[in-house]
Amino acid sequence: MDVVDLVLPCRDEAAALEVLLPRVPERFRVIVADNGSTDATADVARRAGAVVVHEPQPGYGAAVAAGLAVATSRVVAVMDGDASFDPEDLHRLVDDVETGRADLAAGRRRPTGRGVWPWHARVGNALVVRWLRRRIGLPLHDLAAMRACRREALIDLGVADRRFGYPVELLQSAVAAGWRFTEHDVAYHPRAAGTRSKVSGSVRGTVRTARDFRRVLS
């Protein structure tokens, strides 16, 4: 079984990494892209054996790009580093890519309880996905916060956004390039205690993200 690099974009996720990293299956080499953390994110990651890359430019896309730059595996996976996902669910996504069933395999978030996915973030996600499905024929129902694809193919897409519009540009570019998609339901859990989402943790954060989405979509 080939090693797969797993990129975790993180900012102030020390508490989450304490919970998440021991649960990552052995086939994954974890790359923590530390996006300007002021807590012990990097220290926790190193103690757990993860590779740490520092990216001072703020933004989800900047962190993902920094992690991708040091990845070496043929297939790479990306997911949030807040412990809201079960890393065991990555196996199905990676298998789809490795077997050729998909160029991009994505997880469709299924909240495990009320309040896990704040209403403002969920509505915003649904509106963007609906627009992409109607406008460009995106065959997904979520914005692929957990995903796997071939590393070189991803680099070749040339996704340029370095803020929160990165997932939207990625999906638009992948559809334009004729990529094949698969999607699997994945459990979406509450964030680790002591952490707060930069996107869905407040209405303000969701509005800021929506602006990034709109900029990419325009």
ABEGO torsion letter per residue (X at the ends): XBBBBBBBBBBGAAAAAAAAAAABBAABBBBBBBBGBABAAAAAAAAAGBBBBBBABBEAAAAAAAAAAABABABBBBBBAAGABBAAAAAAAAAAAAAGABABBBBBBBBABBGABBAAAAAAAAAAAAAAAAAAGBABABAGABBBBBAAAAAAAGBABABAAAAAAAAAAAAAAGBBBBBBBBBBBBBBBGBBBAAAABAAAAAAAAAAAAAAAX
